[in-house]
Amino acid sequence: MKQGERKRILVVGGAGFLGSHLSERLLQEGHQILCVDNFLTGTRENVAHLLANPNFELLRHDICFPLHVEVDEIYNFACPASPVHYQSDPIQTTKTSVLGALNLLGLAKRLKCKIFQASTSEVYGDPHVHPQREEYWGNVNPIGYRSCYDEGKRCAETLFFDYHRVHRVPIKVGRIFNTYGPRMHPNDGRVVSNLIVQALNNQPLTLYGDGLQTRSFCYVDDLIEVIIRLMNSPPTLTGPINIGNPTEYRVLDLAQEVLRLTGSSSQIVFQPLPADDPKQRRPDISKARQFLHWEPTIPLEQGLKATIAYFESSFKCKAALHLETATIAVPHSTQRR
């Protein structure tokens, strides 16, 4: 990095799954990172290995309230991204998407700095167009159980483009499709983490509907790469840009692959399909290829192996900590000698 290129970068939701990987990558590039999180779904463990770095700062803050800091760039990842978490407090989910966007756009306007919005493929709803192109307006239920997230993210995109048109705020909007990898929350209800955790515990693998619905799975390292490329692209490239893996898999096939890679004895069971759950999800990444010269490089098997290894290590660490705590808690006189 040349002298003078170091930036002070605000990563909101920086202790979450994607935010922690982005913070790590930006630190490796020599930038100073202000990581902001309210720890609703993000964890200190996700960024514990970064705390000793003098260029990393961690701040607990709810982005529904204004944030007064001085930075050169902003990445907005604030908002629970899994149905289990965003449906647990749907009003707060909408507030985080909408008020959070307003507060960060106001900050970007004051600082005259570039801001990235982590949007989502959920803006397409249960799509009638396949694969999904950025020009597709979507098929979203505005009053359903998923609406707090789907419509919250759609409104955030509206705010981003209005701030760009009215106030000339430099924006970048990436629509993120299914992403997986280390540091996923074990109880987030997403299909990859669900299946891996169930398989490692030899519990039944839960599929919804007939398991024939499709998803496209992008490994986290590939996603972080394209996000940084989008952020560093010319000002005229505002987005929205689809970012994800265009290779499509049936959920049933994913479950069978997880069973193979874990060697689990789990059985597959089927439950009713949740309301408004999309039956097909696959990005058209033509724009990412054309303007960012990017496409995913990590195959599903390789990514799943890394993710499985993370969860195995996490479970072992927690088991060892539980055993150590239990041993300490036993009165000395009752311990076996």
C-alpha positions in Angstrom: 0.0 0.0 0.0 1.3 3.4 -1.0 1.8 6.2 1.5 -1.5 8.1 2.0 -3.7 5.2 0.8 -4.6 3.9 4.2 -8.2 4.5 5.0 -10.2 4.6 8.2 -13.2 2.3 7.4 -16.4 1.9 9.3 -17.8 -1.7 9.1 -21.3 -1.7 10.7 -22.4 -5.2 11.7 -18.6 -5.9 11.7 -18.8 -8.7 14.4 -21.2 -10.7 12.3 -20.5 -13.5 9.8 -19.8 -11.4 6.8 -18.7 -8.3 8.6 -15.9 -10.1 10.5 -14.5 -11.6 7.3 -14.6 -8.2 5.6 -12.9 -6.5 8.6 -10.2 -9.1 8.6 -9.6 -8.7 4.8 -9.4 -4.9 5.1 -7.0 -5.1 7.9 -4.8 -7.3 5.8 -4.8 -4.6 3.2 -3.4 -2.1 5.8 -6.6 -0.1 6.6 -7.8 1.0 10.0 -11.1 -0.5 10.9 -13.8 0.8 13.2 -16.1 -2.3 13.8 -19.5 -1.4 15.1 -22.0 -4.0 16.2 -24.9 -4.3 18.8 -24.1 -8.0 19.2 -27.7 -9.1 18.5 -26.4 -11.8 16.2 -22.7 -10.8 15.9 -20.3 -12.1 18.5 -17.1 -10.9 20.1 -15.6 -14.4 19.3 -15.9 -13.6 15.6 -13.4 -10.7 15.9 -11.4 -11.8 19.0 -8.4 -12.6 16.8 -8.4 -9.0 15.6 -8.6 -7.2 18.9 -4.8 -7.2 19.4 -4.3 -5.4 16.1 -3.7 -1.7 16.7 -5.6 -0.8 13.5 -8.8 -2.5 14.8 -11.3 -0.8 17.1 -14.5 -2.4 18.4 -17.5 -0.3 19.4 -20.9 -1.5 20.7 -23.6 0.6 19.2 -27.2 0.2 17.8 -27.3 1.8 14.4 -30.9 2.7 14.8 -29.4 5.7 16.7 -27.0 8.2 15.1 -23.3 7.5 15.1 -20.9 10.4 15.3 -17.5 9.2 13.9 -14.9 10.3 11.4 -14.2 7.8 8.6 -13.3 7.6 4.9 -15.6 4.8 3.9 -18.7 2.9 5.3 -19.9 -0.6 4.8 -23.4 -1.3 6.1 -24.0 -5.0 7.1 -26.3 -4.1 10.0 -29.4 -6.4 10.2 -30.1 -10.0 11.1 -30.0 -12.0 7.9 -31.6 -15.3 8.8 -35.3 -15.9 9.2 -34.9 -17.2 12.8 -33.2 -14.0 13.9 -35.0 -11.4 11.8 -38.5 -12.8 12.6 -37.8 -13.0 16.3 -38.2 -9.2 16.5 -39.7 -8.1 13.2 -40.3 -4.5 14.1 -36.6 -4.1 15.2 -35.5 -5.7 12.0 -37.4 -3.1 9.9 -36.0 -0.3 12.1 -32.5 -1.6 11.6 -32.8 -1.7 7.8 -34.6 1.7 7.5 -33.4 3.8 10.4 -29.9 2.3 10.1 -29.7 3.2 6.4 -31.0 6.8 7.2 -28.4 7.3 9.9 -25.5 5.9 7.9 -26.5 7.8 4.7 -26.7 11.0 6.8 -23.2 10.2 8.1 -21.9 9.6 4.5 -23.5 12.8 3.3 -21.8 14.8 6.1 -18.4 13.2 5.5 -18.8 13.1 1.7 -17.7 9.5 1.7 -18.6 6.4 -0.2 -21.0 3.9 1.4 -21.8 0.2 0.6 -25.2 -1.3 1.3 -25.3 -5.1 1.9 -28.6 -5.7 0.2 -30.0 -9.2 -0.4 -31.5 -11.5 -3.0 -34.6 -11.4 -0.8 -35.6 -8.2 -2.6 -36.7 -10.6 -5.4 -39.0 -12.5 -3.1 -40.3 -15.7 -4.5 -39.2 -14.9 -8.1 -41.3 -15.4 -11.2 -38.1 -14.8 -13.3 -35.2 -17.3 -13.2 -32.3 -16.6 -12.9 -32.8 -13.3 -11.3 -31.4 -10.2 -13.0 -31.0 -6.8 -11.4 -33.7 -5.3 -13.6 -36.3 -7.7 -12.1 -38.5 -5.9 -9.6 -39.4 -9.0 -7.6 -42.4 -10.8 -6.2 -42.5 -9.9 -2.5 -45.4 -10.3 0.0 -45.5 -6.9 1.8 -47.4 -8.2 4.8 -45.9 -11.7 5.4 -43.6 -13.1 8.1 -40.6 -12.4 5.9 -41.7 -8.9 5.0 -39.7 -7.2 7.9 -36.5 -8.2 6.2 -37.5 -8.3 2.5 -39.3 -4.9 2.5 -36.8 -3.4 5.0 -34.0 -4.1 2.5 -36.0 -2.9 -0.4 -36.7 0.4 1.4 -33.0 0.7 2.3 -32.2 0.4 -1.4 -34.7 3.2 -2.1 -33.1 5.4 0.4 -29.6 4.8 -1.0 -30.6 5.7 -4.5 -32.6 8.8 -3.3 -29.6 10.0 -1.3 -27.4 9.4 -4.4 -29.8 11.3 -6.7 -30.7 14.2 -4.3 -27.5 14.6 -2.2 -24.9 13.0 -4.6 -23.8 10.5 -1.9 -21.5 8.0 -3.6 -23.2 4.6 -3.1 -22.5 0.9 -3.9 -25.3 -1.6 -3.5 -24.7 -5.3 -3.7 -27.5 -7.9 -3.6 -26.0 -10.8 -1.7 -27.2 -14.3 -2.5 -26.8 -17.4 -0.2 -23.4 -17.2 1.4 -21.8 -19.7 3.7 -18.5 -20.4 5.5 -16.7 -20.2 8.9 -18.3 -18.0 11.6 -21.8 -18.7 10.6 -24.1 -18.7 13.6 -24.9 -22.3 14.5 -28.5 -21.5 15.3 -29.3 -19.0 12.5 -31.7 -21.3 10.7 -29.9 -21.1 7.4 -29.8 -24.2 5.4 -26.0 -24.8 5.3 -25.4 -24.2 9.0 -28.6 -26.1 9.9 -27.6 -29.2 8.0 -24.0 -29.2 9.2 -24.8 -28.7 12.8 -27.5 -31.5 12.7 -25.1 -33.8 10.8 -22.3 -33.3 13.3 -24.7 -34.0 16.2 -26.1 -37.1 14.4 -29.6 -35.4 14.5 -32.1 -35.8 11.7 -31.4 -33.4 8.8 -34.5 -31.1 8.5 -35.6 -30.2 5.0 -38.7 -28.1 4.2 -41.2 -29.0 1.5 -39.9 -31.8 -0.8 -36.3 -30.6 -0.7 -36.4 -29.9 -4.5 -36.3 -26.1 -4.1 -33.0 -24.7 -5.3 -30.4 -22.3 -3.9 -27.0 -21.0 -5.0 -24.2 -21.2 -2.5 -21.3 -18.7 -2.5 -18.3 -19.3 -0.2 -17.5 -16.3 2.0 -14.0 -15.6 0.6 -15.4 -15.3 -2.9 -18.1 -12.9 -1.7 -15.7 -10.6 0.2 -13.6 -10.4 -2.9 -16.4 -9.1 -5.0 -17.6 -6.7 -2.3 -14.2 -5.0 -2.2 -14.1 -4.9 -6.0 -17.5 -3.2 -6.1 -16.4 -0.7 -3.4 -13.3 0.2 -5.4 -15.1 0.4 -8.8 -15.6 3.7 -10.6 -18.2 6.1 -9.1 -20.6 5.5 -12.0 -21.1 1.9 -11.0 -23.6 2.3 -8.1 -25.3 -1.1 -8.5 -27.4 -2.8 -7.6 -25.1 -5.7 -8.5 -26.0 -9.4 -7.9 -23.2 -11.0 -6.0 -23.3 -14.8 -5.4 -22.6 -18.1 -7.0 -24.7 -18.9 -10.1 -24.3 -22.7 -9.7 -27.7 -24.0 -8.6 -28.3 -26.9 -6.2 -31.3 -28.6 -4.9 -31.5 -28.5 -1.1 -31.9 -32.2 -1.0 -28.6 -32.6 -2.9 -26.9 -30.3 -0.5 -28.1 -32.4 2.4 -26.7 -35.6 0.9 -23.4 -33.8 0.2 -23.2 -32.7 3.9 -23.9 -36.3 5.0 -21.1 -37.6 2.7 -18.6 -35.1 3.9 -19.3 -35.4 7.6 -19.8 -39.2 7.6 -22.9 -38.7 9.7 -25.5 -41.4 10.3 -28.3 -38.8 10.3 -31.5 -39.4 8.4 -33.3 -36.8 6.3 -36.7 -35.7 7.5 -39.2 -33.4 5.8 -41.2 -30.6 7.3 -43.9 -28.2 5.8 -42.5 -25.4 3.7 -42.5 -22.0 5.5 -44.7 -19.3 4.1 -43.3 -17.2 1.2 -40.2 -19.4 1.1 -38.7 -19.0 -2.4 -38.7 -22.1 -4.6 -35.8 -21.0 -6.8 -32.9 -18.7 -6.1 -30.0 -18.2 -8.6 -28.3 -14.9 -9.5 -27.5 -13.7 -12.9 -24.0 -12.3 -12.4 -23.4 -11.0 -15.9 -22.9 -7.5 -14.5 -20.4 -8.7 -11.9 -18.5 -10.5 -14.6 -18.6 -7.5 -17.0 -17.9 -4.6 -14.7 -15.9 -6.3 -11.8 -14.2 -9.1 -13.7 -15.3 -11.5 -11.0 -16.9 -14.8 -10.6 -16.7 -17.4 -7.8 -13.7 -19.7 -7.8 -14.3 -22.0 -4.7 -16.3 -25.1 -5.4 -19.1 -26.3 -3.0 -17.2 -29.3 -1.8 -14.1 -27.2 -0.8 -16.2 -24.6 0.9 -18.3 -27.2 2.8 -15.1 -28.9 4.1 -13.8 -25.6 5.5 -17.2 -24.8 7.0 -17.6 -28.3 8.6 -14.0 -28.0 10.0 -15.0 -24.7 11.6 -18.1 -26.1 13.3 -16.2 -29.2 14.4 -13.5 -27.1 16.0 -16.1 -24.8 17.5 -18.0 -27.7 19.1 -14.7 -29.1 20.5 -13.7 -25.8 22.0 -17.0 -25.3 23.6 -17.0 -28.9 25.0 -13.5 -28.4 26.4 -14.5 -25.1 28.0 -17.6 -26.7 29.5 -15.5 -29.5 30.9 -12.9 -27.1 32.3 -15.7 -25.0 33.9 -17.4 -28.0 35.4 -14.1 -29.3 36.8 -13.3 -25.9 38.4 -16.8 -25.8 39.9 -16.5 -29.1 41.7 -15.5 -28.6 45.4 -11.9 -29.7 46.0 -12.8 -32.2 48.7 -15.1 -34.1 46.3 -12.7 -34.3 43.4 -11.3 -37.7 42.7 -7.6 -38.1 43.3 
